């Protein structure tokens, strides 16, 4: 977990960053640096994404977020991939008093057909754990079972892929190689945008970073 040193006004808007499954806070460092340069205080959390169900992961991150949210300032969330589902589960159970806006980058809000395909394989189940089994498109799994949103969400989806099998055969097009643009969309979202990058490239992509900051500031993405 990495909390950036604070300086200046304690009312600076604050951003919790949540990485995806089998990733770490390091995968969001470029995005974190850009947010800090734009005037946001940041909390970039590491959490054991492959060891517990999504609801339990949301409980695990609560103490750190509760401490970070103690200042009198808006609290935003920026999340990559499964981190967006963790954010949704967290807000449903531990909603911050000064909840601001949420940006999701490549979050499988309706599940992923890649998880559908791989969930029956033992190596997948062992590596990705309980949360990995919740990423499917079936109605009972976490993405589809989470409550409807009633807060401003901006969705950024990718439209390029590296893995030709997943990108061309498994996933509906367009997709980022792990999540389709269609699955990233979320009923009730305030805005959405598609950028030409892969799933892993989303948090490092210059346009995605620029649009993340725009949504946190204005509640909408910049016209392109």
N, C-alpha and C positions, 0 to 999 in steps of 0.2 A: 504494500500500500504506500502511495506517495502523496503527501499533502504538501502543496507548494508553500514556501514561506510567505506569510502575509505581511503586507505593508500598506500604509495609508488608511483610508476610510474603512471601518469595519462593516459598512453597509454595501460594500462592493458585491455585485451579484456573484453567486457561487455556482459551481458546476461539479456534479459528481460524474465521473467517467467510469463506464463498466465495459470491460472487454468481453470477447466472445468465448465460446467453449474451446477448451484446450489451448487458450492463449493466456497472456499475462498483461499486466499494466504497461509493459514495455511496448506492446503493439499500439498503444495510444499516445506514446510520448510526443510524437510530432504534432498531433492534434492538441495535446495538452499545452505544449509550448505556444502554439498559435492562440489558444484561448487566453493564456496568461498575458501574452503581448497585447491582446484586445481588451484587457482590463478585468478579466474574470479571475476570481480565486478558484482553485481546483483541488479536487480530491480524486486521485486516480487509484482505484481500489483493486488489489489482487484478491481473488476468492477462489476456492477449490471447485472449479466449474465441472470437473468430471467425477466428483465424489458423492454428490447429493442431488436430490430432486430440486427443481427450480424454486419451489416454495421455501425449502429449507435454506437454499442459498440466499434468498431474500432476507430471511431471519438472521443469517450469519453477518450480513453487511450492515445490519441496522445500528449496532452501537457506534460504529465509526461515522455513519451518516448523521446520526442524531447529534453527536458532538460537533460535527462540521456545520450543522444547521442551526446551531445555537445563536448565531449572530442575527441581527435584524436586517436580513437581506433576502432577496428571492433565491430559491434553490432550484436550479435547473438540472436536468439529466441529459447526458450524451452517451449513447450506447451503441456498440458494434455487435451485429449478429445476435447470438443468444442473449447478450447483455441487455438488449431491448426487452426481452421477455422477463428477465430478472427485474428490470426497472418497473415493468407493468405489475409484476407480482408484489414488488416492494411497495409501490404506491397504493395498491389495493389494500394492503394490510397495515402499513406504517406511514400513511400519507403525511408528508411534512406540512406544517401549518402555513408556510409561505411557499408552497409549491409553485414553481414557475412553468417553464416550457420543457418539452422533451424532444430530442432529436434521435431518431433511430437510423442507423446505417446498415443496410442489408439484413434487417431483422426478419426472421421467418414467421411473420405474424399469422400466417395460415399453415405453418409447417413447411417441411422440405421433402420433396420426392426423393432426394438423395438419402435421407434418413429412412424413408419408406423402404428403399431398396436394400439398405445395409443393416437394418435393425435385427435381421435374423442371423447375422454372422457373429460368431463368438468374439473374434478380435474387435469388432466395432463395439459390442456390448461391454467388453472388458475395458477398452480404452476410454470410451466416452461416458460410461457409467449411466446412472439413472437419468440424468438430464438429457443425455443423448437419445434415450428411448422416448423422451417426451417431445422430440422435435419433428415427429411425423405429422402427416396431414389428416390423420383420423380425428373425428370430432371430440373424442374423450381426452386427447392429449393436451398438454399445457397451453400451446398457442391458442387453441380454439376454446379452451375452457376458462381462460382468464376473463375477468369482468370487462364490460365495455368501458371505453375511456370517456372521461368527462373533463379533460384538461387538454391544453393545446399540444398537439404532436405533429412534428414535421418528419416525413419519411424520405430518406435518400436511398435510392436503389441503384445497383450497378448493372451494366448491360454488356460487359465483356467477360469472357471466361478463358481460363488457362487449360482446364481439363476438357478435352474434346468429347469424351464419353458422356460426362455429366452435362456439359453445355449443349451438345447436339442431340443426345439420345434420351437422357433421363428427365431433364427439366423442361418445362414449357419455355418457349422463347418469347421475349428476350429474358436473359438471366445473367447472373454474375459467376456461374459455375458452381454455386452452392444453393442459391436462393433465386427464385424467379421474381421478376418485377411484380407480377400479379400477387405473389405470396407476401411480398414486402408491404403491400398496401394494407391499410387498416381503416375499418369503418369509423367515421367520425374524425379522421385526421384533419388538421387545419390546412396542410399543404403537402405536396409531394413533388419530387424531382428525380430525374434519372441522369446519371453521369456515366461516361464511358470508361469504366474501370472494373476490375475483378473484385470478388468478394474480399479477399485479403488486402487488396489495394485501397479499398474505400476509406479507411481512416487516415491514409497517407496522401490521398489524392488532393491536389491543390484546390480544385473546384469544390469538392465535397467539404473541405475545411472552411472555405470561404462561405459556402451556403449554410453550414452549421452555425457560424457566427452570425450571419444575417438573420437566421430564424430565431436564435436566442435573443437578439436585439429587437426585432421587428414583428416576430410572430408569423413571418412568411418568408419564402425564398425569393431571391432576386430574379427578375426576368432574364432569360438567356436568349 
